[in-house]
């Protein structure tokens, strides 16, 4: 079975990784840990003083370093549980990037965490997990992180 685990370095991705470890058998499973990095479009007005604009290369390098850390961390957890793991980072819009890699790699299952946004946040940002579930050609498991209990 080919399982694509989409991560973003959040607690929700960690929950998805742990769910995969607890629910899937490593025998015969091949896992691709995927991190999709959104492309950056920097537009600097010509009237800005030289040197004022943020260092675009440094911003991109930092994001790629964080992406590499997140796929390495998930990969290490899965390898220690006995899974055959590979990792990949792609630059794309998150929703379509996950779906495109799933089709290209011929995934049998996509596993990803849900941030559980509601209301205006969900309307403005959208739900990557919901979009993937609606448009994937394979099965999709959406994992929610355990809710933190409020102290009373």
HELIX and SHEET records of a PDB file:
HELIX    1   1 UNK A   11  UNK A   23  1                                  13    
HELIX    2   2 UNK A   56  UNK A   80  1                                  25    
HELIX    3   3 UNK A   94  UNK A  105  1                                  12    
HELIX    4   4 UNK A  119  UNK A  125  1                                   7    
HELIX    5   5 UNK A  128  UNK A  135  1                                   8    
SHEET    1   A 5 UNK A  84  UNK A  91  0                                        
SHEET    2   A 5 UNK A  30  UNK A  37  1                                        
SHEET    3   A 5 UNK A   2  UNK A   6  1                                        
SHEET    4   A 5 UNK A 109  UNK A 114  1                                        
SHEET    5   A 5 UNK A 139  UNK A 144  1                                        
END                                                                             
